Amino acid sequence: RDYGILMQDSFKISTTMCSLMGIEVPHISLMTREDKEAGQGSISVRKHTMRDFIGLENVSSEEKKNLMSFSYYLTVGNMDEAYRAVKKIESKAIWENMAHTCIKTKRLDVAPVFF
């Protein structure tokens, strides 16, 4: 089933100072200009960690895959598949992060999975 594009997370960026360069889970890469003067200043790349992955930037590829699956299925409302993905995760840090994410996103219906 194709769910199209769904917003999972958002944050404000300055359109005059910042541009999207790319996305590679768990990071969003932004190009920033240090000086507001048009065409002036140094350019740097800044990485923003996606909300569901804060503090978990260095997880294994298998854990990342399961986190992405959980996050996707949670976003599209498929709780059965989200639960299957999350059952495979053994890291205490990941479980704590997901519990915090449920609270931050006000998805308390999902919280019992983590406790």
Buried (B, 14 or more C-beta within 10 A) or exposed (E): EEEEEEEBBEEEBEEEBBBEEEEEBBBBBBBBBEEEEEEEEEEEEEEBBBBBBBEBEEBEEEBBBBBBBBBBBBBBEBEEBBBBBBEEBEBEEBBEBBBBBBEEBEEEEBBEBBE
